[in-house]
């Protein structure tokens, strides 16, 4: 997992061939003007999902993981904290991995929580289980799904 600010995003362009496109999009687009929904930026290879949802408590938020996609979760508005734990240390799945939805949930507790203020993002790789949307009030964010 990586936590960084929107201003420092150029540091991460070398991590994946599609990262430059994402960070160019972040800097060239009025993300606050986008309505909640799914925005294919390059077919199923690169997708932006705008969410505006109510935050969850730590007790309700569940760890999740993905196998086909890297997540870049950019907080636009709200008080969000994200839980994290190495996927290798998650031993209590809620159900089998859903290949159709590219997701698996766990009842394990996160190993740590990281506050993510507006204008900051987290990058979660397939080996990172994460519990997003922990906080209070409404959270508005963009989740970029990058195929690996």
Secondary structure, 3 states (H helix, E strand, C coil): CEEEEHHHHHHHHHHCCCHHHHHHHHHHCCHHHCCCEEEEEECCCEEEEEEEEECECCCCCCEEECCCEEEEEEEEEEEEEEEEEEHHHCCCECCCCECCCCEEEECCCCCEEEEECCCEEEEECCCEEEEEEEEEEEEEEEEEEEEC
